[in-house]
Amino acid sequence: MNQEKFILISQLGMWFFWIITYILIIKQGIRDKRYGMPMAAICANISWEFIFSFMYPLNDLHRILTFLWFLLDIFILMQFLLYGYKEYKKIISRKVFYSSFFITLIVSFLTILAMMHEFKDNAGVYAAFFQNLMMSGLFIALFIQRGNLSGQSMGIAVCKMVGTALAAVCFYLYFKTPLITIISLAIFIYDWIYIVLIYRFQVKYAK
């Protein structure tokens, strides 16, 4: 298998596992009536997907696959808006909660556009990896904050890690940049920590 075919397979695998990740988040959210993705991660993801679905698609296949992510993230966003406030109503008002969300959404959108300009990155690779790293840390924080697996699952954690690992391999072969490599390793470490935390929780409460 030559490198180009390997990169294509890695890309398709990345798209597939992230689609499964989103579907599992939506399914778990419906079951638990809790949102499954932290606010900053939702805002960054849906901003990136909007930009590369409607503003700067790389090609037709990229547009279609990114649009599928975008549609799934709309459901995840709706779950956050529907279930999110009840977790914070003791400390902030409903107005502050929704205002914070929309401010974060705008800041995320503008930051991704700025990063594309700053790094001369029309494919949004740097923004994608930075927000993936942020998401990995936020998933751990969400688990610690709740102290349980509501809105989360081992399937979500594993599919996220596999999808990101495939992306890391693909972009390492294509770009070979030290920054992407370091971020990829950090994401893998955080994702592994997240999986270990979930596994230990499941073992503890299965007894």
TIVO-548045 format. One line per field, with one value per residue (C-alpha): residue number from 1; x negated, y negated, z negated; residue in three letters. Coordinates in nm, 4 decimals. Each point is the difference from the previous one (the first is absolute). Last residue first. Example, Ala and Ser with C-alpha at 12.3 -4.5 7.8 and 13.67 -1.06 7.14 Angstrom:
<pts>
pos	(2, 1)
u	(-1.3670, 0.1370)
v	(0.1060, 0.3440)
w	(-0.7140, -0.0660)
code	(SER, ALA)
</pts>
This chain:
<pts>
pos	(207, 206, 205, 204, 203, 202, 201, 200, 199, 198, 197, 196, 195, 194, 193, 192, 191, 190, 189, 188, 187, 186, 185, 184, 183, 182, 181, 180, 179, 178, 177, 176, 175, 174, 173, 172, 171, 170, 169, 168, 167, 166, 165, 164, 163, 162, 161, 160, 159, 158, 157, 156, 155, 154, 153, 152, 151, 150, 149, 148, 147, 146, 145, 144, 143, 142, 141, 140, 139, 138, 137, 136, 135, 134, 133, 132, 131, 130, 129, 128, 127, 126, 125, 124, 123, 122, 121, 120, 119, 118, 117, 116, 115, 114, 113, 112, 111, 110, 109, 108, 107, 106, 105, 104, 103, 102, 101, 100, 99, 98, 97, 96, 95, 94, 93, 92, 91, 90, 89, 88, 87, 86, 85, 84, 83, 82, 81, 80, 79, 78, 77, 76, 75, 74, 73, 72, 71, 70, 69, 68, 67, 66, 65, 64, 63, 62, 61, 60, 59, 58, 57, 56, 55, 54, 53, 52, 51, 50, 49, 48, 47, 46, 45, 44, 43, 42, 41, 40, 39, 38, 37, 36, 35, 34, 33, 32, 31, 30, 29, 28, 27, 26, 25, 24, 23, 22, 21, 20, 19, 18, 17, 16, 15, 14, 13, 12, 11, 10, 9, 8, 7, 6, 5, 4, 3, 2, 1)
u	(1.8883, 0.0920, -0.0388, -0.3781, -0.0591, 0.2014, -0.1777, -0.3384, 0.0844, 0.1281, -0.3151, -0.2208, 0.1808, -0.0413, -0.3699, -0.0393, 0.1732, -0.2311, -0.3107, 0.1223, 0.0822, -0.3480, -0.1616, 0.2060, -0.0875, -0.3713, 0.0265, 0.2074, -0.2656, -0.2937, 0.1446, -0.0153, 0.2731, 0.1315, -0.1351, 0.0613, 0.3431, 0.1138, -0.1499, 0.1578, 0.3381, -0.0062, -0.0855, 0.2833, 0.2563, -0.1325, 0.0042, 0.3492, 0.1311, -0.1460, 0.1388, 0.3475, 0.0207, -0.1128, 0.2976, 0.1050, 0.3210, 0.0215, -0.3207, -0.0429, -0.1892, 0.1635, -0.2925, -0.2606, 0.1682, 0.0409, -0.3660, -0.1143, 0.2177, -0.1363, -0.3609, 0.0722, 0.2080, -0.2852, -0.2320, 0.2610, 0.0349, -0.3741, 0.0007, 0.2851, -0.1366, -0.3381, 0.1556, 0.2383, -0.0541, -0.0773, -0.2890, -0.1986, -0.0870, 0.1293, 0.2790, 0.1383, -0.0513, 0.2056, 0.2869, -0.0093, -0.0050, 0.2968, 0.2206, -0.1092, 0.0608, 0.3493, 0.0889, -0.1454, 0.2136, 0.3062, -0.0610, -0.0761, 0.3217, 0.1957, -0.1324, 0.0083, 0.3674, 0.0875, -0.1526, -0.3210, -0.1083, 0.2870, 0.1226, -0.3285, 0.0817, 0.3626, -0.1234, -0.1593, 0.2965, 0.1738, -0.2795, -0.2526, 0.2346, 0.0571, -0.3767, -0.0357, 0.2810, -0.1703, -0.3253, 0.1530, 0.0883, -0.3477, -0.1755, 0.2061, -0.0907, -0.3679, 0.0442, 0.1806, -0.2381, -0.3094, 0.1367, 0.0720, -0.3419, -0.1880, 0.3128, -0.0678, 0.3263, 0.2917, -0.1163, -0.3485, 0.1146, 0.3109, -0.2034, -0.2582, 0.2725, 0.1866, -0.3121, -0.1186, 0.3415, 0.0599, -0.3481, 0.0494, 0.3352, -0.1075, 0.1316, 0.2400, 0.3056, 0.2252, 0.3413, -0.1651, 0.1398, 0.0240, -0.3500, -0.1393, 0.1461, -0.1275, -0.3497, 0.0045, 0.0941, -0.2776, -0.2614, 0.1268, -0.0464, -0.3465, -0.0850, 0.1090, -0.1708, -0.3295, 0.0284, 0.0585, -0.3097, -0.2121, 0.1132, -0.0934, -0.3404, -0.0710, 0.0970, -0.2372, -0.2818, -0.0036, 0.1489)
v	(0.4638, -0.1681, -0.3396, 0.0224, 0.1759, -0.2622, -0.2855, 0.1559, 0.0416, -0.3573, -0.1423, 0.2223, -0.1161, -0.3661, 0.0520, 0.1600, -0.2969, -0.2386, 0.1895, 0.0270, -0.3717, -0.0854, 0.2220, -0.1688, -0.3475, 0.0846, 0.1413, -0.2959, -0.2386, 0.1990, -0.0184, 0.3080, -0.1366, 0.3018, 0.2957, -0.1738, -0.1106, 0.3551, 0.1502, -0.2712, 0.0370, 0.3758, -0.0606, -0.2536, 0.2473, 0.2756, -0.2272, -0.1325, 0.3514, 0.1230, -0.2844, 0.0086, 0.3785, -0.0221, -0.2207, -0.3580, -0.1964, 0.1220, 0.1873, -0.1096, -0.2449, -0.2892, -0.2420, 0.2756, 0.1339, -0.3503, -0.0820, 0.3147, -0.0898, -0.3552, 0.1154, 0.2041, -0.2830, -0.2494, 0.2374, 0.0410, -0.3784, -0.0351, 0.2809, -0.1471, -0.3563, 0.1190, 0.1969, -0.2724, 0.0969, -0.3581, -0.0161, -0.3191, 0.0358, -0.3477, -0.0044, 0.3424, -0.0832, -0.3192, 0.1920, 0.2511, -0.2813, -0.1756, 0.3089, 0.0857, -0.3571, 0.0022, 0.3366, -0.1003, -0.3162, 0.2094, 0.2449, -0.2629, -0.1855, 0.3246, 0.0629, -0.3663, -0.0285, 0.3260, -0.1372, 0.1314, 0.1998, 0.2315, 0.0157, 0.1544, 0.3653, -0.0775, -0.2377, 0.2695, 0.2208, -0.1749, -0.2300, 0.2830, 0.2446, -0.2495, -0.0333, 0.3791, 0.0068, -0.2788, 0.1950, 0.2853, -0.2347, -0.1572, 0.3367, 0.0986, -0.3376, 0.0778, 0.3272, -0.1659, -0.2988, 0.2217, 0.2188, -0.3070, -0.1586, -0.2180, -0.1721, -0.3623, -0.1823, 0.2437, 0.3365, -0.1031, -0.3068, 0.1689, 0.3005, -0.2152, -0.2030, 0.3181, 0.1454, -0.3111, -0.0746, 0.3620, 0.0255, -0.3204, 0.1264, 0.3449, 0.3009, 0.2604, -0.2039, 0.1689, 0.1649, 0.3335, 0.2014, -0.2892, -0.1169, 0.3507, 0.0256, -0.3459, 0.0747, 0.3409, -0.1617, -0.2573, 0.2682, 0.2117, -0.3000, -0.0477, 0.3635, -0.0218, -0.3320, 0.1235, 0.3304, -0.1898, -0.2090, 0.3020, 0.1815, -0.3048, -0.0306, 0.3697, -0.0340, -0.2955, 0.1794, 0.3046, 0.3364)
w	(-4.2300, 0.3301, -0.1647, -0.0401, 0.3311, 0.1900, -0.1747, 0.0659, 0.3690, 0.0294, -0.1588, 0.2186, 0.3148, -0.0968, -0.0749, 0.3442, 0.1619, -0.1874, 0.1136, 0.3602, 0.0085, -0.1279, 0.2647, 0.2711, -0.1306, 0.0118, 0.3538, 0.1225, -0.1358, 0.1421, 0.3557, 0.2225, 0.2315, 0.1931, -0.1949, -0.3325, 0.1239, 0.0661, -0.3140, -0.2160, 0.1712, -0.0597, -0.3672, -0.0240, 0.1272, -0.2280, -0.3067, 0.0681, 0.0663, -0.3313, -0.2122, 0.1554, -0.0371, -0.3621, -0.0735, -0.0744, -0.0519, -0.3577, -0.0804, -0.3609, -0.2204, 0.1786, -0.0169, 0.0371, 0.3158, 0.1413, -0.0736, 0.1814, 0.2991, -0.0167, 0.0290, 0.3104, 0.1463, -0.0344, 0.1831, 0.2736, 0.0147, 0.0593, 0.2564, 0.2048, -0.0189, 0.1268, 0.2860, 0.1199, 0.3650, 0.1086, -0.2481, 0.0480, -0.3720, -0.0942, 0.2610, -0.0879, -0.3676, 0.0422, 0.1627, -0.2864, -0.2564, 0.1623, -0.0211, -0.3531, -0.1220, 0.1526, -0.1567, -0.3369, 0.0005, 0.0914, -0.2844, -0.2592, 0.0884, -0.0404, -0.3505, -0.1058, 0.0945, -0.1761, -0.3186, -0.1518, -0.3082, -0.0896, 0.3618, 0.1146, 0.0629, 0.0920, 0.2711, 0.2119, 0.0833, 0.2904, 0.1176, -0.0255, 0.1703, 0.2803, 0.0500, 0.0241, 0.2586, 0.1969, -0.0323, 0.1974, 0.2861, -0.0026, 0.0006, 0.3053, 0.1560, -0.0535, 0.1891, 0.2906, 0.0261, -0.0186, 0.2795, 0.2155, -0.0524, -0.2487, -0.1316, -0.1046, -0.0751, -0.0193, -0.1328, -0.1124, -0.1947, -0.1392, -0.1162, -0.1739, -0.1751, -0.0991, -0.1538, -0.1842, -0.1508, -0.1015, -0.1540, -0.1999, -0.1310, -0.1156, 0.1966, -0.1357, -0.0982, -0.2509, 0.0380, -0.0830, 0.2919, 0.2448, -0.0914, 0.0395, 0.3516, 0.0986, -0.1326, 0.1725, 0.3324, -0.0377, -0.0710, 0.2911, 0.2314, -0.1499, 0.0666, 0.3637, 0.0782, -0.1452, 0.1861, 0.3254, -0.0651, -0.0940, 0.3167, 0.2107, -0.1725, 0.0588, 0.3656, 0.0413, -0.1846, 0.2260, -0.1003)
code	(LYS, ALA, TYR, LYS, VAL, GLN, PHE, ARG, TYR, ILE, LEU, VAL, ILE, TYR, ILE, TRP, ASP, TYR, ILE, PHE, ILE, ALA, LEU, SER, ILE, ILE, THR, ILE, LEU, PRO, THR, LYS, PHE, TYR, LEU, TYR, PHE, CYS, VAL, ALA, ALA, LEU, ALA, THR, GLY, VAL, MET, LYS, CYS, VAL, ALA, ILE, GLY, MET, SER, GLN, GLY, SER, LEU, ASN, GLY, ARG, GLN, ILE, PHE, LEU, ALA, ILE, PHE, LEU, GLY, SER, MET, MET, LEU, ASN, GLN, PHE, PHE, ALA, ALA, TYR, VAL, GLY, ALA, ASN, ASP, LYS, PHE, GLU, HIS, MET, MET, ALA, LEU, ILE, THR, LEU, PHE, SER, VAL, ILE, LEU, THR, ILE, PHE, PHE, SER, SER, TYR, PHE, VAL, LYS, ARG, SER, ILE, ILE, LYS, LYS, TYR, GLU, LYS, TYR, GLY, TYR, LEU, LEU, PHE, GLN, MET, LEU, ILE, PHE, ILE, ASP, LEU, LEU, PHE, TRP, LEU, PHE, THR, LEU, ILE, ARG, HIS, LEU, ASP, ASN, LEU, PRO, TYR, MET, PHE, SER, PHE, ILE, PHE, GLU, TRP, SER, ILE, ASN, ALA, CYS, ILE, ALA, ALA, MET, PRO, MET, GLY, TYR, ARG, LYS, ASP, ARG, ILE, GLY, GLN, LYS, ILE, ILE, LEU, ILE, TYR, THR, ILE, ILE, TRP, PHE, PHE, TRP, MET, GLY, LEU, GLN, SER, ILE, LEU, ILE, PHE, LYS, GLU, GLN, ASN, MET)
</pts>
